[in-house]
Amino acid sequence: MNYGTCIEEGFRGCVLVNREGERIYEQAFGYADYANGRKNTLDTKFPTASAGKVFVAVAILQLIEAGKLQFTDTLGKLIPMDWKAIDTDITVRQLLTHTSGIPDYFDESVMEDYDELWRDYPNYKIRRSSDLLPLFLEKPMMYPKGERFQYNNTGFVVLGMIIESVTGQLFDEYLREHIFEPAGMMDTGYYELDRLPAKSANAYIYDEERSDYYTNIYSVDVKGTGAGGAFTTVLDILKLWDCLLAGEFISLDMVNEMTSIQASDDEDSYGYGIWIGVMEDGRCVPNFMGCDPGVSFVTSFDRTDGTCIIVVSNYGDNVWKIRKNIADM
């Protein structure tokens, strides 16, 4: 099949399609460094925004299977501090499934652009998950815990903090030791924007007034948190899917639970740290994604035919349409 016809002219980023262990389409487009003409390649490290929630979820499930955590453990038990008006009986499971009601520091139903957060609070201060506390700690609960499903970034910030509380490690160090390195994902990590490693892509935003691009270094956290912000490659994401679905991170029973519907509303379904796309024929296709200023990422794995699709852009291009076009083909 000619998957190139699924990709709109002008797309910037990478696309990889794998079926039953064979890479049947892979291509890079556009520039990782626009000003210096450095092109994107298959091993370019791309920022992925909220896609990192899946890493945090896997880590939490690992700790549960190791007996160091329980789904029913509460916020107050795991992180004993003054949570103000936040319900300390929120459970790990509610945080994993976006049903906690914890105040969201970036409520996507109210705020349109992530860079709005940094008008009064410098983004360069965000180098640990706990650095986001001032953005939500004084806010009221959004709704009573367990009442409904509503996507929530704060919930995964707190899960990152829980990993640190339970393990005594920074959450990204735990992910590196227990997920990235075992899977051979050596080009994946949580990098500071002012210390990016080699082969990292800048993320670009278009300035309509000046008809030019600028980087997103003042528009996102300077370093990723439990809510997202990891850098990775399309090749590393393929390794993640392979290891996850083979039961190498967590048991196959837990994988099935993670990729089954745990919470939903009229439009969306969610497992643990992963979206569940329900197809017209009843198939459930796990996927995860991310979107920030200048960043767009989506990947899915259809286990009925072993098809994995990964699409990422460092210009915020419409990766979801490309993924759908490929899946439809």
Residue frames relative to the residue before (quaternion, step in Angstrom):
aa qw qx qy qz dx dy dz
M 1.0000 0.0000 0.0000 0.0000 0.00 0.00 0.00
N 0.3843 -0.7165 0.5367 0.2255 3.56 -1.10 0.71
Y 0.1399 -0.8331 0.5317 0.0604 3.55 0.16 1.30
G 0.5034 0.6620 -0.4199 0.3632 3.58 1.22 -0.31
T 0.6203 0.5530 -0.3480 0.4339 3.59 1.13 -0.55
C 0.6064 0.5667 -0.3472 0.4365 3.60 1.25 -0.28
I 0.6748 0.5002 -0.2729 0.4690 3.55 1.27 -0.37
E 0.3989 -0.7495 0.4814 0.2176 3.52 -0.60 1.17
E 0.5849 -0.5842 0.4350 0.3570 3.54 -1.14 0.69
G 0.7745 0.3332 -0.2564 0.4727 3.54 -0.97 0.88
F 0.4335 0.7007 -0.4679 0.3195 3.61 1.25 0.00
R 0.1304 -0.7713 0.6204 0.0562 3.55 -1.11 0.84
G 0.5758 0.5688 -0.4228 0.4076 3.58 -0.65 1.11
C 0.5088 -0.6236 0.4860 0.3407 3.57 -1.16 -0.67
V 0.1074 -0.7649 0.6330 0.0519 3.53 -1.20 0.67
L 0.0361 0.7785 -0.6257 0.0340 3.56 -0.96 0.91
V 0.0532 -0.7682 0.6378 0.0180 3.56 -1.00 0.93
N 0.0324 -0.7963 0.6032 -0.0330 3.55 -0.78 1.09
R 0.0067 -0.7957 0.6056 0.0036 3.57 -0.96 0.85
E 0.8535 -0.1014 0.0213 0.5106 3.53 -0.78 1.16
G 0.7813 -0.3840 0.1728 0.4606 3.54 0.81 1.09
E 0.6875 0.4401 -0.2864 0.5016 3.59 1.25 -0.02
R 0.3448 -0.7231 0.5620 0.2059 3.57 -0.85 1.01
I 0.1135 -0.8511 0.5122 0.0199 3.56 -0.22 1.29
Y 0.7828 0.0289 -0.0810 0.6164 3.58 1.28 -0.10
E 0.1591 0.7647 -0.6141 0.1135 3.58 -0.95 0.89
Q 0.1639 0.7901 -0.5667 0.1665 3.53 -0.78 1.04
A 0.1985 -0.7579 0.6114 0.1112 3.55 -1.13 0.75
F 0.1138 -0.7977 0.5921 0.0098 3.55 -1.08 0.83
G 0.8324 0.2781 -0.1707 0.4479 3.55 -1.20 0.52
Y 0.6096 -0.6027 0.4199 0.2980 3.51 -1.38 -0.14
A 0.3836 -0.6823 0.5780 0.2308 3.52 -1.12 0.81
D 0.7515 0.1307 -0.0715 0.6427 3.56 1.17 -0.71
Y 0.3075 -0.8132 0.4699 0.1532 3.53 -0.04 1.36
A 0.6986 0.4985 -0.2878 0.4251 3.58 0.80 -1.01
N 0.7703 0.3528 -0.1783 0.5003 3.57 1.03 -0.81
G 0.4913 -0.7130 0.4024 0.2972 3.57 1.27 0.20
R 0.3921 0.7015 -0.5024 0.3190 3.60 1.12 0.60
K 0.3395 -0.7984 0.4699 0.1627 3.54 -0.51 1.23
N 0.5287 -0.5700 0.5211 0.3523 3.53 -1.32 0.41
T 0.0619 -0.7731 0.6307 0.0259 3.54 -1.16 0.75
L 0.6941 -0.4693 0.3277 0.4365 3.58 -1.25 0.12
D 0.7368 0.3714 -0.2386 0.5122 3.60 1.14 -0.46
T 0.3450 0.7110 -0.5229 0.3193 3.58 1.16 0.55
K 0.3498 -0.7189 0.5646 0.2049 3.56 -1.00 0.89
F 0.1169 -0.8182 0.5627 0.0158 3.57 -0.52 1.25
P 0.4423 -0.6236 0.5529 0.3314 3.59 -1.13 0.53
T 0.1751 -0.8376 0.5156 0.0434 3.59 -0.96 0.83
A 0.4114 -0.7435 0.4569 0.2630 3.62 1.27 0.24
S 0.8705 -0.1088 0.0769 0.4738 3.59 -0.96 -0.93
A 0.4243 0.7047 -0.4733 0.3151 3.61 1.22 -0.07
G 0.5968 0.6040 -0.3531 0.3928 3.59 1.14 -0.59
K 0.4824 0.6671 -0.4439 0.3539 3.61 1.20 -0.23
V 0.6163 0.5534 -0.3615 0.4280 3.60 1.05 -0.63
F 0.6158 0.5379 -0.3510 0.4564 3.61 1.06 -0.67
V 0.6582 0.5121 -0.3008 0.4626 3.56 0.94 -0.94
A 0.6458 0.5247 -0.3190 0.4538 3.58 0.97 -0.87
V 0.6401 0.5134 -0.3306 0.4663 3.60 0.91 -0.85
A 0.6544 0.5179 -0.3169 0.4507 3.60 0.92 -0.88
I 0.6483 0.5078 -0.3189 0.4691 3.60 0.95 -0.85
L 0.6694 0.4917 -0.3008 0.4687 3.59 0.94 -0.84
Q 0.5877 0.5487 -0.3631 0.4708 3.58 1.11 -0.61
L 0.6858 0.4884 -0.2824 0.4598 3.58 0.87 -0.98
I 0.6107 0.5302 -0.3459 0.4757 3.59 1.13 -0.63
E 0.6906 0.4669 -0.2888 0.4708 3.58 0.87 -0.90
A 0.6582 0.4915 -0.3102 0.4785 3.59 1.17 -0.50
G 0.5195 -0.6704 0.3942 0.3539 3.58 1.28 -0.02
K 0.5248 0.6480 -0.4044 0.3757 3.58 1.25 0.24
L 0.7612 0.1822 -0.1035 0.6138 3.55 1.33 -0.25
Q 0.1493 -0.7432 0.6339 0.1535 3.53 -1.36 0.21
F 0.6140 -0.5437 0.4174 0.3914 3.56 -1.18 0.52
T 0.7238 0.4618 -0.2338 0.4562 3.57 1.06 -0.77
D 0.4274 0.6891 -0.4793 0.3359 3.60 1.23 -0.01
T 0.3368 -0.7783 0.5057 0.1582 3.55 -0.98 0.86
L 0.6767 -0.4994 0.3770 0.3880 3.51 -1.33 0.47
G 0.6843 0.5058 -0.2883 0.4390 3.57 0.88 -0.97
K 0.6493 0.5097 -0.3128 0.4699 3.58 1.09 -0.71
L 0.7390 0.4556 -0.2322 0.4386 3.56 0.84 -1.00
I 0.7832 0.1030 -0.0532 0.6108 3.59 1.06 -0.73
P 0.0950 -0.8363 0.5388 0.0362 3.60 0.18 1.24
M 0.3398 0.6913 -0.5645 0.2967 3.55 -0.31 1.33
D 0.6164 -0.5279 0.4143 0.4119 3.57 -1.28 0.04
W 0.1220 -0.8272 0.5481 0.0239 3.55 -0.31 1.29
K 0.4604 -0.7034 0.4367 0.3202 3.61 1.25 0.36
A 0.8195 -0.2101 0.1702 0.5053 3.61 -0.76 -1.05
I 0.4805 0.6689 -0.4387 0.3594 3.60 1.28 0.05
D 0.4886 -0.6795 0.4742 0.2734 3.56 -0.90 1.00
T 0.2901 -0.7921 0.5140 0.1554 3.60 -0.52 1.14
D 0.6030 0.5480 -0.3636 0.4515 3.60 1.28 0.02
I 0.3350 0.7138 -0.5226 0.3242 3.59 1.25 0.31
T 0.2908 -0.7896 0.5198 0.1475 3.58 -0.87 0.95
V 0.6688 -0.4757 0.3924 0.4153 3.54 -1.33 0.31
R 0.6521 0.5197 -0.3225 0.4479 3.59 0.92 -0.87
Q 0.6576 0.5037 -0.3169 0.4620 3.60 0.96 -0.80
L 0.6262 0.5163 -0.3361 0.4779 3.60 1.07 -0.66
L 0.6615 0.5248 -0.2973 0.4458 3.59 0.98 -0.88
T 0.7783 0.3642 -0.1611 0.4855 3.58 1.03 -0.81
H 0.4573 -0.7039 0.4380 0.3218 3.61 1.25 0.24
T 0.5197 0.6137 -0.4350 0.4052 3.58 0.96 0.87
S 0.4298 0.7554 -0.4186 0.2634 3.59 1.27 0.21
G 0.3360 -0.7489 0.5036 0.2693 3.59 1.04 -0.71
I 0.3896 0.7252 -0.4841 0.2966 3.60 1.26 0.08
P 0.5593 -0.6238 0.4070 0.3638 3.64 -0.92 0.78
D 0.3155 -0.7731 0.5276 0.1565 3.56 -0.77 1.07
Y 0.4021 -0.7255 0.5037 0.2414 3.58 -0.67 1.07
F 0.7601 0.1385 -0.1226 0.6229 3.58 1.23 -0.45
D 0.0792 -0.8178 0.5700 -0.0102 3.53 0.04 1.35
E 0.2930 -0.8120 0.4838 0.1444 3.56 -0.21 1.31
S 0.5924 0.5507 -0.3768 0.4514 3.59 1.23 -0.20
V 0.7312 0.3774 -0.2129 0.5269 3.60 1.27 -0.34
M 0.7670 0.3056 -0.1564 0.5421 3.57 0.91 -0.96
E 0.3675 -0.7622 0.4987 0.1877 3.54 -0.91 0.94
D 0.8152 0.1725 -0.0560 0.5500 3.58 0.88 -0.94
Y 0.5277 -0.6634 0.4415 0.2942 3.55 -0.91 1.00
D 0.6455 0.5521 -0.3381 0.4053 3.59 1.03 -0.69
E 0.4763 0.6582 -0.4457 0.3758 3.59 1.26 -0.10
L 0.5760 0.6252 -0.3670 0.3778 3.59 1.14 -0.61
W 0.7578 0.4454 -0.2048 0.4307 3.56 0.98 -0.82
R 0.3882 0.7237 -0.4874 0.2965 3.58 1.20 0.30
D 0.7952 0.2331 -0.1174 0.5473 3.58 1.08 -0.71
Y 0.7517 0.2879 -0.1636 0.5703 3.60 1.25 -0.25
P 0.3970 -0.7678 0.4407 0.2423 3.64 -0.30 1.21
N 0.4582 -0.7079 0.4676 0.2653 3.55 -0.81 0.99
Y 0.6025 0.5843 -0.3725 0.3960 3.60 1.11 -0.50
K 0.5650 0.5908 -0.3866 0.4269 3.60 1.27 -0.12
I 0.6401 0.5488 -0.3214 0.4310 3.60 1.20 -0.45
R 0.2012 0.7816 -0.5614 0.1831 3.55 -0.17 1.31
R 0.7379 0.1992 -0.1676 0.6227 3.58 1.37 0.00
S 0.6483 -0.5197 0.3741 0.4119 3.58 -1.18 0.48
S 0.6711 0.5185 -0.3063 0.4324 3.60 0.93 -0.88
D 0.5480 0.6200 -0.3998 0.3944 3.61 1.20 -0.33
L 0.6327 0.5345 -0.3301 0.4528 3.59 1.26 -0.30
L 0.4030 0.7500 -0.4547 0.2616 3.61 1.23 -0.21
P 0.6680 0.5149 -0.3386 0.4173 3.65 0.80 -0.82
L 0.6514 0.5416 -0.3187 0.4252 3.59 1.18 -0.44
F 0.8129 0.2140 -0.1356 0.5244 3.62 1.18 -0.22
L 0.5246 0.6950 -0.4042 0.2800 3.61 1.14 -0.47
E 0.7235 0.4319 -0.2463 0.4789 3.61 1.05 -0.67
K 0.5605 0.6216 -0.3842 0.3896 3.60 1.26 -0.02
P 0.5089 -0.6361 0.4741 0.3341 3.61 -1.18 0.46
M 0.6491 -0.4743 0.4105 0.4303 3.56 -1.29 0.24
M 0.4837 -0.6690 0.4846 0.2893 3.57 -1.08 0.72
Y 0.7430 -0.1532 0.1232 0.6398 3.57 1.19 -0.72
P 0.6500 -0.5105 0.3585 0.4340 3.64 -1.13 0.34
K 0.5947 -0.6025 0.3964 0.3553 3.57 -0.94 0.91
G 0.8268 0.2430 -0.1948 0.4684 3.55 -1.06 0.86
E 0.4890 0.7053 -0.4200 0.2949 3.59 1.24 -0.14
R 0.8088 -0.1092 0.1085 0.5676 3.60 0.95 -0.82
F 0.5128 -0.5960 0.5155 0.3408 3.54 -1.40 0.08
Q 0.2022 0.7443 -0.6208 0.1404 3.56 -0.87 1.00
Y 0.4948 -0.6919 0.4388 0.2894 3.55 -0.54 1.21
N 0.0065 0.8320 -0.5437 0.1105 3.54 -0.73 1.11
N 0.3320 -0.7737 0.5119 0.1709 3.57 -0.57 1.18
T 0.6108 0.5737 -0.3565 0.4131 3.58 1.00 -0.78
G 0.5970 0.5969 -0.3669 0.3908 3.59 0.98 -0.80
F 0.7269 0.4137 -0.2487 0.4884 3.58 0.96 -0.80
V 0.5196 0.5723 -0.4191 0.4764 3.57 1.23 -0.28
V 0.6784 0.4846 -0.2798 0.4761 3.57 0.92 -0.96
L 0.6192 0.5288 -0.3491 0.4638 3.61 1.02 -0.69
G 0.6129 0.5303 -0.3419 0.4757 3.59 1.08 -0.68
M 0.6525 0.5002 -0.3013 0.4829 3.56 1.04 -0.81
I 0.6250 0.5344 -0.3374 0.4582 3.59 1.06 -0.70
I 0.6040 0.5378 -0.3519 0.4713 3.60 1.01 -0.76
E 0.6746 0.4945 -0.2955 0.4616 3.57 0.93 -0.89
S 0.6559 0.5192 -0.3106 0.4515 3.57 0.99 -0.84
V 0.7084 0.4703 -0.2585 0.4584 3.58 0.95 -0.90
T 0.7840 0.3656 -0.1703 0.4719 3.59 0.93 -0.93
G 0.3850 -0.7191 0.4913 0.3055 3.58 1.13 -0.54
Q 0.6263 0.4929 -0.3367 0.5014 3.58 1.30 0.28
L 0.5548 -0.5227 0.4986 0.4129 3.55 -1.26 0.30
F 0.5846 -0.6312 0.3612 0.3598 3.59 -0.88 0.90
D 0.6752 0.4916 -0.3189 0.4480 3.61 0.96 -0.76
E 0.5965 0.5321 -0.3703 0.4732 3.60 1.16 -0.46
Y 0.6272 0.5195 -0.3351 0.4738 3.58 1.02 -0.79
L 0.6560 0.5082 -0.3208 0.4566 3.61 0.89 -0.88
R 0.6395 0.5271 -0.3338 0.4492 3.58 0.96 -0.81
E 0.7276 0.4533 -0.2496 0.4503 3.59 0.84 -0.96
H 0.8024 0.3362 -0.1453 0.4712 3.58 0.96 -0.83
I 0.7576 0.2963 -0.1968 0.5473 3.61 1.23 -0.19
F 0.7543 0.4228 -0.2502 0.4354 3.58 0.50 -1.17
E 0.7221 0.4373 -0.2713 0.4624 3.60 0.70 -1.00
P 0.6565 0.4974 -0.3430 0.4517 3.68 0.84 -0.76
A 0.7051 0.4488 -0.2628 0.4820 3.59 1.08 -0.67
G 0.4748 -0.6709 0.4430 0.3580 3.59 1.25 -0.17
M 0.4186 0.6988 -0.4688 0.3416 3.57 1.24 0.47
M 0.0278 0.8679 -0.4936 0.0477 3.54 0.60 1.18
D 0.6860 0.4382 -0.2856 0.5058 3.61 1.26 -0.13
T 0.5823 0.5552 -0.3707 0.4639 3.57 1.21 0.52
G 0.3095 0.7486 -0.5476 0.2096 3.56 -0.96 0.85
Y 0.4762 -0.6243 0.5314 0.3179 3.53 -1.37 0.09
Y 0.0306 -0.8409 0.5377 -0.0527 3.54 -0.09 1.35
E 0.4470 -0.6599 0.5298 0.2898 3.54 -1.15 0.64
L 0.5353 -0.6654 0.4153 0.3135 3.58 -0.89 0.92
D 0.6958 0.4300 -0.2817 0.5016 3.58 1.17 -0.46
R 0.7392 0.2851 -0.2178 0.5700 3.59 1.31 0.28
L 0.1514 0.8265 -0.5296 0.1162 3.59 0.90 0.84
P 0.4276 -0.6982 0.5075 0.2684 3.60 -0.99 0.81
A 0.7180 -0.4254 0.3296 0.4413 3.54 -1.35 0.10
K 0.8339 0.2279 -0.2010 0.4607 3.53 -1.30 0.62
S 0.4367 0.6585 -0.4907 0.3673 3.59 1.12 0.62
A 0.3796 -0.7146 0.5416 0.2279 3.55 -1.10 0.72
N 0.3786 -0.6417 0.6095 0.2711 3.52 -1.15 0.66
A 0.2904 -0.7202 0.5918 0.2160 3.58 -1.17 0.51
Y 0.1962 -0.8349 0.5127 0.0398 3.55 -0.78 1.07
I 0.1830 -0.7451 0.6369 0.0759 3.50 -1.20 0.84
Y 0.3770 -0.7384 0.5133 0.2217 3.58 -0.92 0.88
D 0.2380 -0.7540 0.6019 0.1118 3.53 -0.92 1.03
E 0.3031 -0.7978 0.4947 0.1639 3.57 -0.24 1.28
E 0.6350 0.5426 -0.3441 0.4288 3.60 1.00 -0.72
R 0.7849 0.3029 -0.1551 0.5178 3.58 0.96 -0.86
S 0.3509 -0.7735 0.4649 0.2499 3.58 1.34 0.04
D 0.6137 0.5001 -0.3577 0.4953 3.53 0.89 0.99
Y 0.4770 -0.6654 0.5000 0.2824 3.57 -1.33 0.21
Y 0.0575 -0.7568 0.6482 0.0615 3.53 -1.22 0.59
T 0.5285 -0.6472 0.4415 0.3269 3.60 -1.11 0.59
N 0.5290 -0.6680 0.4450 0.2754 3.55 -1.26 0.49
I 0.2931 0.8141 -0.4749 0.1606 3.62 1.21 0.30
Y 0.7198 0.3723 -0.2539 0.5281 3.62 1.20 -0.34
S 0.6322 0.5741 -0.3023 0.4234 3.58 1.31 0.09
V 0.7682 0.2502 -0.1408 0.5722 3.61 1.24 -0.30
D 0.6855 -0.4362 0.3666 0.4532 3.57 -1.31 0.20
V 0.5084 -0.6619 0.4471 0.3217 3.58 -0.93 0.85
K 0.7690 0.0635 -0.0759 0.6316 3.58 1.27 -0.41
G 0.5651 -0.6418 0.4077 0.3202 3.55 -0.99 0.83
T 0.2465 -0.7482 0.6034 0.1236 3.52 -1.30 0.52
G 0.7548 -0.3419 0.2685 0.4911 3.57 -1.24 -0.29
A 0.6327 0.5472 -0.3276 0.4392 3.59 1.19 -0.49
G 0.7383 -0.3487 0.2344 0.5276 3.59 1.19 -0.33
G 0.4800 0.6980 -0.4660 0.2554 3.53 -1.31 -0.23
A 0.4213 0.6950 -0.4816 0.3280 3.61 1.21 0.25
F 0.3024 -0.6829 0.6283 0.2179 3.52 -1.32 0.48
T 0.1229 0.7890 -0.5949 0.0919 3.58 -1.02 0.75
T 0.4043 -0.6773 0.5508 0.2728 3.55 -1.34 0.06
V 0.6206 -0.5316 0.4018 0.4133 3.58 -1.20 0.32
L 0.6273 0.5385 -0.3370 0.4505 3.58 1.09 -0.65
D 0.6554 0.4993 -0.3124 0.4728 3.59 1.03 -0.73
I 0.6255 0.5272 -0.3463 0.4592 3.60 1.04 -0.69
L 0.6065 0.5358 -0.3515 0.4707 3.58 1.07 -0.65
K 0.6370 0.5132 -0.3208 0.4774 3.59 1.02 -0.79
L 0.6214 0.5478 -0.3437 0.4423 3.58 1.00 -0.79
W 0.6624 0.4989 -0.3081 0.4663 3.59 0.83 -0.97
D 0.6608 0.5240 -0.3178 0.4334 3.58 0.85 -0.97
C 0.7045 0.4575 -0.2685 0.4714 3.59 0.85 -0.96
L 0.6428 0.5291 -0.3316 0.4438 3.58 0.95 -0.83
L 0.7493 0.4158 -0.2307 0.4609 3.59 0.71 -1.07
A 0.6310 0.5033 -0.3374 0.4844 3.59 1.26 -0.22
G 0.5077 -0.6767 0.4049 0.3468 3.58 1.28 -0.02
E 0.4034 0.7449 -0.4551 0.2742 3.58 1.17 0.46
F 0.6866 0.4363 -0.2823 0.5084 3.61 1.19 -0.43
I 0.7751 0.0091 0.0605 0.6289 3.53 0.95 -1.03
S 0.6612 -0.5140 0.3497 0.4200 3.58 -1.20 0.37
L 0.6194 -0.5528 0.4018 0.3865 3.56 -1.20 0.47
D 0.5974 0.5483 -0.3656 0.4570 3.60 1.09 -0.61
M 0.6780 0.4691 -0.2929 0.4842 3.57 0.97 -0.83
V 0.5875 0.5544 -0.3662 0.4618 3.61 1.09 -0.64
N 0.6661 0.5009 -0.3035 0.4618 3.58 0.92 -0.91
E 0.6409 0.5063 -0.3219 0.4787 3.56 1.08 -0.72
M 0.6455 0.5413 -0.3073 0.4426 3.57 0.98 -0.90
T 0.7712 0.3498 -0.1658 0.5053 3.57 0.99 -0.89
S 0.5530 0.5401 -0.4140 0.4807 3.58 1.25 0.53
I 0.6120 -0.5715 0.3941 0.3788 3.57 -1.18 0.52
Q 0.0838 -0.8000 0.5941 0.0031 3.55 -0.74 1.16
A 0.7798 0.0048 0.0085 0.6260 3.57 1.24 -0.49
S 0.0554 0.8088 -0.5819 0.0647 3.58 -1.09 0.62
D 0.1641 -0.7163 0.6543 0.1785 3.50 -1.42 0.09
D 0.7805 -0.3436 0.2183 0.4744 3.60 -1.18 -0.31
E 0.7622 0.3860 -0.1912 0.4832 3.58 1.17 -0.51
D 0.8337 0.1890 -0.0366 0.5175 3.57 0.89 -0.92
S 0.1826 -0.7525 0.6220 0.1162 3.53 -1.30 0.49
Y 0.1162 -0.8163 0.5657 -0.0104 3.54 -1.02 0.88
G 0.2916 -0.7242 0.5970 0.1845 3.54 -1.17 0.69
Y 0.6682 -0.3687 0.3287 0.5564 3.55 -0.59 -1.20
G 0.8463 -0.0619 0.0068 0.5290 3.59 -0.30 1.23
I 0.7311 0.3583 -0.1948 0.5470 3.57 1.26 0.19
W 0.4130 -0.6991 0.5292 0.2461 3.56 -1.03 0.84
I 0.2182 -0.7563 0.6026 0.1313 3.57 -1.17 0.61
G 0.1868 -0.7857 0.5832 0.0879 3.55 -0.50 1.21
V 0.1829 -0.7891 0.5805 0.0833 3.57 -0.63 1.14
M 0.2691 -0.7996 0.5228 0.1219 3.56 -0.44 1.25
E 0.6823 -0.4991 0.3477 0.4057 3.57 -1.28 0.35
D 0.7048 0.4417 -0.2659 0.4872 3.58 1.10 -0.64
G 0.6378 -0.5695 0.3116 0.4145 3.57 1.30 0.23
R 0.4745 0.6647 -0.4512 0.3597 3.61 1.23 -0.13
C 0.2341 -0.7392 0.6134 0.1503 3.54 -1.16 0.69
V 0.0826 -0.8136 0.5755 -0.0030 3.58 -0.54 1.19
P 0.2949 -0.7672 0.5397 0.1824 3.62 -0.45 1.15
N 0.0732 0.7854 -0.6105 0.0708 3.55 -1.06 0.76
F 0.0537 -0.7717 0.6273 0.0902 3.53 -1.25 0.30
M 0.1154 -0.8152 0.5665 -0.0351 3.52 -1.12 0.74
G 0.0769 -0.7899 0.6042 0.0709 3.51 -1.34 0.12
C 0.0231 -0.7901 0.6124 -0.0126 3.54 -1.18 0.64
D 0.0943 0.7470 -0.6496 0.1055 3.55 -0.87 1.08
P 0.6671 -0.4296 0.3634 0.4882 3.62 -1.18 0.04
G 0.8378 0.1157 -0.1248 0.5187 3.58 -0.62 1.16
V 0.7087 0.4122 -0.2362 0.5216 3.60 1.28 0.01
S 0.1582 0.7553 -0.6313 0.0766 3.58 -1.02 0.82
F 0.0459 0.7981 -0.5900 0.1134 3.53 -0.91 1.03
V 0.1384 0.7658 -0.6250 0.0606 3.55 -1.13 0.70
T 0.0471 0.7753 -0.6295 0.0204 3.55 -1.16 0.67
S 0.0464 -0.7884 0.6133 0.0106 3.56 -1.11 0.70
F 0.1401 -0.7675 0.6182 0.0955 3.55 -1.28 0.43
D 0.1548 -0.7835 0.5996 0.0504 3.55 -0.54 1.25
R 0.2597 -0.8203 0.4915 0.1344 3.57 -0.25 1.28
T 0.5338 0.6282 -0.4222 0.3771 3.62 1.19 -0.20
D 0.8024 0.1395 -0.0916 0.5730 3.61 1.08 -0.61
G 0.5175 -0.6886 0.3921 0.3229 3.59 1.26 0.29
T 0.4412 0.7079 -0.4479 0.3218 3.58 1.14 0.58
C 0.0886 -0.7710 0.6304 0.0144 3.52 -0.84 1.11
I 0.0756 -0.7798 0.6213 0.0145 3.57 -0.91 0.98
I 0.0083 -0.7846 0.6193 -0.0295 3.57 -0.92 0.96
V 0.0653 0.7901 -0.6041 0.0809 3.58 -0.76 1.06
V 0.0611 0.7989 -0.5933 0.0781 3.59 -0.79 1.02
S 0.0674 -0.7863 0.6134 0.0289 3.56 -1.11 0.72
N 0.2548 -0.7562 0.5810 0.1603 3.56 -1.05 0.76
Y 0.6318 0.4520 -0.3529 0.5215 3.55 1.23 0.66
G 0.5348 -0.6534 0.3925 0.3647 3.57 1.26 0.23
D 0.2961 0.7711 -0.5163 0.2262 3.61 1.13 0.53
N 0.6206 -0.5856 0.3891 0.3471 3.55 -1.28 0.46
V 0.1078 -0.8294 0.5478 0.0179 3.55 0.14 1.33
W 0.5996 0.5894 -0.3603 0.4041 3.60 1.12 -0.61
K 0.6413 0.5126 -0.3215 0.4719 3.58 1.02 -0.76
I 0.6457 0.5143 -0.3209 0.4643 3.58 0.98 -0.83
R 0.6447 0.5172 -0.3220 0.4617 3.59 0.93 -0.88
K 0.6615 0.5015 -0.3039 0.4675 3.59 0.96 -0.87
N 0.6329 0.5365 -0.3319 0.4488 3.57 0.96 -0.86
I 0.6728 0.4875 -0.2930 0.4731 3.57 0.95 -0.90
A 0.6531 0.5147 -0.3146 0.4577 3.58 0.94 -0.89
D 0.6480 0.5184 -0.3132 0.4618 3.58 1.00 -0.82
M 0.6499 0.5097 -0.3222 0.4626 3.57 1.00 -0.79
